[in-house]
Amino acid sequence: MDDTLPTKTVLLNKAVEMGKLLDDHRGLDVVVMDMRDLNFWTDFFIIATVTSDTHLFGLERHIKDFVRENGLEILHRSRKPEGDAKFSADASEEWRLLDLGSIVIHLMTERMRSFFELERLWSAAPVVYRTQSPLNSGSRDSGSMAHSSKSS
């Protein structure tokens, strides 16, 4: 195995740290999903709801800082959906995808998150970290962490 590649445990910890980072900066309904048994192209999804363009850009900046400080790399950055007739031209600012290879981060407005329902689409994926928005839970300290029982 290449010693420069992070181990599965390290990736799990980094994904959870990024989930907590998004929660700390007021990302709503943050969820980290373990995708390792469901596909070959990524290990974790992180999904968070943003409340505005400014909020999206701020969370993206915090993720970029975390990536740089932790020796990770953003392989691709995308605005979604591109060219979808169902959405206006400014809808591309409603979903930002940051692809780190083993971790894919989705920053989405409530409208995009409700429409695409990624958690439902990938419902077989174990959730390893989840927070609820204060509107749903009554508290910002509602985060939980549950490591999967798989060996790393």
Buried (B, 14 or more C-beta within 10 A) or exposed (E): EEEEEBEBEEBBBBBBBBBBBBBEBBBBBBBBBBBBEBEEEBBBBBBBBBBEEEBBEBBBEBBBEBBEEEEBEBEEEEEBBEEEEEBEEEBBBBBBBBBBBBBBBBBBBBEBBEBBEBBEEBEEBBBBBBBBBEEEEEEEEBBEBEBBEEEE
